[in-house]
Amino acid sequence: MGKGDKMSKAVELSINTIRLLSAEAIQKSNSGHPGLPMGAAPMAYTLWARHLKHNAANPKWQDRDRFILSAGHGSMLIYSLLHLFGYDLSIEDLKNFRQYGSKTPGHPEFGHTSGVEITTGPLGQGIANGVGMAMAESYLSKKFNKPGYKLVDHYTYVLAGDGCMMEGVSAEAASLAGTLGLGKLVLLYDSNNITIEGNTDIAFREDVAKRFEAYGWQVLQVEDGTDVEAIDRALAEAKQEENKPSLIVVKTQIGYGCPGKQGKASCHGEPLGEENIKATKSNLGWAYEEEFHVPAEVRGHMESIRLQGMEKENAWKKIFEGYSREYADLAAEWEKWHHDGLVTNLSSNESYWNYDMKPTATRASSGDVLNRLTTLVSNLVGGAADLAPSTKTYMKDMGDFSAEDHSGANLHFGVREHAMAAIANGIAVHGGLIPYVSTFFVFSDYMKPSMRLSALMKLPVIYILTHDSIGVGEDGPTHQPIEHLA
Ligand SMILES: Cc1ncc(C[n+]2csc(CCOP(=O)(O)OP(=O)(O)O)c2C)c(N)n1
C-alpha cells in the first residue's frame, strides 16, 4: 500500500485496528488465539472492504456473499470485522469475548452472533461448508435467474489455515468442488506454516497448491500477506474465473506485529501478554493509549463501506421488484423456498399417505416417500455417498447436479461421507434449499463430526441411513451397525 495518502492511512489503520481489537479482547478474557487474526488481518480487511457484497443492516439478505472462517479458533478476527463493518456487535461485546452467554463465544456460532454464517471450530469443516454454499448458489441461480434478472449472483469466501488443509474433510470437499467446477467459491489459505505443535514441517510438507491444481482449481499466490494490493488483485482474478473454484495461497506470519512472538507457535493459542501488546502497538506505530480504540479515520472509512453495502441491497431489491412483476410465479416460488412455506400440508394430504399395504423393504418405502416429496417439497436436493441405488435416494425426473449442469437436484457426493454431511450443512445454512444425504447406517461413523454440527446448529439436514439392521449378515461385521444406534 502506497504510504502517505489519506486512503492508505485509513487502510493501514483499519488493519491494525483488527489486529489490536483481537489481541486486546483475547488479553482481557485471558484466553483465545491471537496469531491468526493478526496475520490474516490484511486479507480479511481487503476481502471485506473491497470485495465482499454484504449489508450489515441485513445480515440475512439472500444474495449476499458468504464468508466462512473455517479456522474457527481465530474467532476474534470475525468479531473484530463484524464490529468494524457495522454489524450488531459492540465494543462491549468484544470485551466479553469468551464469557458465558456473550455474543462473542470462543468459536463462531451460527444463530448466536448476527453475521456469523456457520458454526466453525472443528478444523476443515468450513471448507466443505463453503462447497455446499457454492453448490446452493449455483443451483438456485439456475432455477431462478432470468435474462436481465440476476437474482442469485454471489460468491462464497472461505478463510482457512494449515490445520484445515491437513484435515481429510477439506480434501474430500475440494476434490468435489474441482470436479463440479464451482467457479464462485474462493478459498483464502492463511499459509503461515505454524500450528500448535510448531512448524508444519513436522507433519505437513506437501505442495498444497499443486494438490489443488490437481483437483481442478485455479491456484493463485500472494507472496506477502501484508500486501493489500496483491491480495486485492488475486481476489479480482479469482472472481473472474467462472469455471473453477479458486485457491489463493497467502503467505503470512502468525502474530504479525508482535515483535517477540510473530512467526512463533507461542502466539497461536494464548494471550500475547500486556507487555507484548504494548510492544506490538509501538512496533505498528499505533498512537493511541486507550484500549479497544477505533480511530476516527477507521470509523469514517467503515461508514462509507457500510453505506455502499446498503446501496447494493437496495439495487437488488429493485431487481426483485421487476422480477416479481415479470415472473410472478417464480417470485412466489422464491418466497416459499426462502420462508419455510413448504412443509405445511403433509398431514392433510391424502395421496401422500396412501400406500399399498404389502410387505416392502423399509429403504424401498423410504425411496417411495422421498419421490412423493419431490412434488410437495420442490426445494429438496440431495443424494448419497455413491450408494443411491442401495439407499433408494434418487429422485426421478429431478436431474443430476454435474460438472456440465448445475440445475439437477440429485447430488452425487462420491465416496465422501464426511464431506457429504459438511456440504449439506453448508446448503442448509445457505438458505432456499432443504438437503438430504444418505449412506449405510454403519458409515455414519465417517460423517459424525458434521452430523454433530448439524445438530448443534439445529439445521434441517435430512439423514437417510439405511441398512440399519445387524442382520445385514452377508457383508459381515464391518457392515453391521451394532453400536451405532446407542
Ligand atoms: C478437528 C480439529 N482438530 C483439532 C483442533 C484443535 N486445534 C485448534 S487450532 C489447531 C491448529 C491449527 O493450526 P492453523 O490452522 O495453522 O492455525 P494457526 O496456527 O495459523 O492459527 C488445532 C490442532 C480443532 N480445532 N479441530
The ligand as a Tripos MOL2 file, in Angstrom:
@<TRIPOS>MOLECULE
LIG
   26    27     1     0     0
SMALL
NO_CHARGES

@<TRIPOS>ATOM
      1 C1        -10.7880  -31.2180   14.0750 C.3       1 LIG1
      2 C2         -9.9320  -30.3940   14.9800 C.ar      1 LIG1
      3 N1         -8.8230  -30.9330   15.4920 N.ar      1 LIG1
      4 C3         -8.0520  -30.2230   16.3220 C.ar      1 LIG1
      5 C4         -8.3920  -28.9550   16.6790 C.ar      1 LIG1
      6 C5         -7.5540  -28.1820   17.6890 C.3       1 LIG1
      7 N2         -6.8230  -27.0970   17.0320 N.ar      1 LIG1
      8 C6         -7.2780  -25.8480   17.0630 C.ar      1 LIG1
      9 S1         -6.3090  -24.7940   16.2010 S.2       1 LIG1
     10 C7         -5.2400  -26.0270   15.7790 C.ar      1 LIG1
     11 C8         -4.0440  -25.7380   14.9200 C.3       1 LIG1
     12 C9         -4.4240  -25.0050   13.7010 C.3       1 LIG1
     13 O1         -3.3390  -24.5200   13.0030 O.3       1 LIG1
     14 P1         -3.5690  -23.4760   11.8480 P.3       1 LIG1
     15 O2         -4.7400  -23.8360   11.0660 O.co2     1 LIG1
     16 O3         -2.2790  -23.3460   11.1240 O.co2     1 LIG1
     17 O4         -3.9340  -22.1310   12.5970 O.3       1 LIG1
     18 P2         -2.9050  -21.0220   13.1030 P.3       1 LIG1
     19 O5         -1.8310  -21.7140   13.8860 O.co2     1 LIG1
     20 O6         -2.3850  -20.3440   11.9070 O.co2     1 LIG1
     21 O7         -3.7490  -20.1520   13.9780 O.co2     1 LIG1
     22 C10        -5.6620  -27.2400   16.3120 C.ar      1 LIG1
     23 C11        -4.9500  -28.5060   16.1260 C.3       1 LIG1
     24 C12        -9.5740  -28.4240   16.1260 C.ar      1 LIG1
     25 N3         -9.9990  -27.1980   16.4080 N.pl3     1 LIG1
     26 N4        -10.3080  -29.1550   15.2530 N.ar      1 LIG1
@<TRIPOS>BOND
     1     1     2 1
     2     2     3 ar
     3     2    26 ar
     4     3     4 ar
     5     4     5 ar
     6     5     6 1
     7     5    24 ar
     8     6     7 1
     9     7     8 ar
    10     7    22 ar
    11     8     9 ar
    12     9    10 ar
    13    10    11 1
    14    10    22 ar
    15    11    12 1
    16    12    13 1
    17    13    14 1
    18    14    15 2
    19    14    16 1
    20    14    17 1
    21    17    18 1
    22    18    19 2
    23    18    20 1
    24    18    21 1
    25    22    23 1
    26    24    25 1
    27    24    26 ar
@<TRIPOS>SUBSTRUCTURE
     1 LIG1         1 GROUP 0 **** ****
